[in-house]
Amino acid sequence: MGSVKNIALIGYGVVGRGVAELLEKNAGVIEKRAGGQVRLKYILTARPRAGDVRQELITQNADDIFNDGEISIIAECVNDLEAAYAFCKRALVGGRHYVTSNKNLIATYGPELTELAYRSNVSLMFEASVAGGVPIMRPLYKCLSANRVNGIAGIVNGTTNYILTQMKREGQSFGDALKSAQELGYAETDPSADVQGFDACRKLAILVSVAFGSYVSYEDIATEGITEVTSSDITLAEQLGYSIKLIAMGRLAQGGRIYARVSPLLIPHENMLSMVEGVFNAVNLSTDTAGDLLFYGRGAGAEPTASAVVGDVIDIAAGGRYNDSVWRKGNGSLLPVEENICSLFVRAELSEREKLGKAFSGGVLAEVGGELGFITPEGIESETREKIRASQIKTRSIWRVKE
């Protein structure tokens, strides 16, 4: 077998411990696939536990890692953005390969760090940053490298998917479903990053940048969360043959522009994304040659995320390199959301039926519990919304329908 690859682990929380455990549990398999032993030499943590089984590996001094010439790969599982950035930059400048699970790091500093990795002739890999244990980055830049990706649509946040599933299955309100998610550990005490769509937005920024070959900043992506979705919306959508999901989507649009958005979306029941429930994630890629591909699995948790981190480590140890030039091509031009062509789902009182019928011939309608749900014909979004306003239709909700 090949030589020993010494690695360091930065961050020893839930995911970091999962990485250490996986390296031990599957050491034999990892050695075969990496072409040599992958040995964990250091674990950097600010809060070591007394009597830890890996006590001899633990350090609180980052210099122990960065001053050791035997360390060729660093795996980082740190939540803090600026700390992860400092570690990553120091590693790349020092000529060390870097693996991260931190989506905020890549979404915020991706262009700078991938340029630095390129100049240093090392790899920066981040499979775990988008969908945890669901492999999506490596298929994009390896398995599907001969394809042109035309579109992406995915459920990339397990917390919101669990909440929407509970609202559908149990008829719970958003508040009650969120409380359930928090009690089960699926949602943080402050769930805003999840329920307002910010987490999914950062993941989408990474996906579209890699898939379409042009950097897109998460700050430019139109983002809506699920806080305003009601059980009535979900019930009426179901009657019309749709499920409501928080979808991160991007596609190539006219003029070489990119359409990117995170928002609640009505998905037809026959579409496989509508069947993804609970904390599971799924990403659908539409390609010109391989067709449509669905990647499905657990998007979070110690073991799935550790699987992605260690997978990147093995790839590097086996000689793989990832210096993605797409991040260095400047910003992608985005299509304004209001110029998109789509149908809209409208929830309103029964008294608005006549106005809707006059404004939109050929729409689809359902009635449940004294309310109606109406799906407009396809049209430019801004024009459809203006027609609703001009017709003085009193709406309770308006959501997009999958194009």
Rosetta blueprint (number, residue, H / E / L):
1 M L
2 G E
3 S E
4 V E
5 K E
6 N E
7 I E
8 A E
9 L E
10 I E
11 G L
12 Y L
13 G L
14 V H
15 V H
16 G H
17 R H
18 G H
19 V H
20 A H
21 E H
22 L H
23 L H
24 E H
25 K H
26 N L
27 A H
28 G H
29 V H
30 I H
31 E H
32 K H
33 R H
34 A H
35 G L
36 G E
37 Q E
38 V E
39 R E
40 L E
41 K E
42 Y E
43 I E
44 L E
45 T L
46 A L
47 R L
48 P L
49 R L
50 A L
51 G L
52 D L
53 V L
54 R L
55 Q H
56 E H
57 L H
58 I E
59 T E
60 Q L
61 N L
62 A H
63 D H
64 D H
65 I H
66 F H
67 N L
68 D L
69 G L
70 E L
71 I E
72 S E
73 I E
74 I E
75 A E
76 E E
77 C L
78 V L
79 N L
80 D L
81 L H
82 E H
83 A H
84 A H
85 Y H
86 A H
87 F H
88 C H
89 K H
90 R H
91 A H
92 L H
93 V H
94 G L
95 G L
96 R L
97 H E
98 Y E
99 V E
100 T E
101 S L
102 N L
103 K H
104 N H
105 L H
106 I H
107 A H
108 T H
109 Y H
110 G H
111 P H
112 E H
113 L H
114 T H
115 E H
116 L H
117 A H
118 Y H
119 R H
120 S H
121 N L
122 V L
123 S L
124 L E
125 M E
126 F L
127 E L
128 A H
129 S H
130 V H
131 A H
132 G L
133 G L
134 V L
135 P L
136 I L
137 M H
138 R H
139 P H
140 L H
141 Y H
142 K H
143 C H
144 L L
145 S L
146 A L
147 N L
148 R L
149 V E
150 N E
151 G E
152 I E
153 A E
154 G E
155 I E
156 V L
157 N L
158 G H
159 T H
160 T H
161 N H
162 Y H
163 I H
164 L H
165 T H
166 Q H
167 M H
168 K H
169 R H
170 E H
171 G L
172 Q L
173 S L
174 F H
175 G H
176 D H
177 A H
178 L H
179 K H
180 S H
181 A H
182 Q H
183 E H
184 L L
185 G L
186 Y L
187 A L
188 E L
189 T L
190 D L
191 P L
192 S H
193 A H
194 D H
195 V H
196 Q L
197 G L
198 F H
199 D H
200 A H
201 C H
202 R H
203 K H
204 L H
205 A H
206 I H
207 L H
208 V H
209 S H
210 V H
211 A H
212 F H
213 G L
214 S L
215 Y E
216 V L
217 S L
218 Y H
219 E H
220 D H
221 I L
222 A E
223 T E
224 E L
225 G L
226 I L
227 T L
228 E L
229 V L
230 T L
231 S H
232 S H
233 D H
234 I H
235 T H
236 L H
237 A H
238 E H
239 Q H
240 L L
241 G L
242 Y E
243 S E
244 I E
245 K E
246 L E
247 I E
248 A E
249 M E
250 G E
251 R E
252 L E
253 A L
254 Q H
255 G H
256 G H
257 R L
258 I E
259 Y E
260 A E
261 R E
262 V E
263 S E
264 P E
265 L E
266 L E
267 I E
268 P E
269 H L
270 E L
271 N L
272 M H
273 L H
274 S H
275 M H
276 V L
277 E L
278 G L
279 V L
280 F E
281 N E
282 A E
283 V E
284 N E
285 L E
286 S E
287 T E
288 D L
289 T L
290 A L
291 G L
292 D E
293 L E
294 L E
295 F E
296 Y E
297 G E
298 R E
299 G L
300 A L
301 G L
302 A H
303 E H
304 P H
305 T H
306 A H
307 S H
308 A H
309 V H
310 V H
311 G H
312 D H
313 V H
314 I H
315 D H
316 I H
317 A H
318 A L
319 G L
320 G L
321 R L
322 Y L
323 N L
324 D L
325 S H
326 V H
327 W H
328 R H
329 K L
330 G L
331 N E
332 G L
333 S L
334 L E
335 L L
336 P L
337 V H
338 E H
339 E H
340 N L
341 I E
342 C E
343 S E
344 L E
345 F E
346 V E
347 R E
348 A E
349 E E
350 L H
351 S H
352 E H
353 R H
354 E H
355 K H
356 L H
357 G H
358 K H
359 A H
360 F L
361 S L
362 G L
363 G L
364 V E
365 L E
366 A E
367 E E
368 V E
369 G L
370 G L
371 E E
372 L E
373 G E
374 F E
375 I E
376 T L
377 P L
378 E L
379 G E
380 I E
381 E H
382 S H
383 E H
384 T H
385 R H
386 E H
387 K H
388 I H
389 R H
390 A H
391 S L
392 Q L
393 I L
394 K L
395 T E
396 R E
397 S E
398 I E
399 W E
400 R E
401 V E
402 K L
403 E L
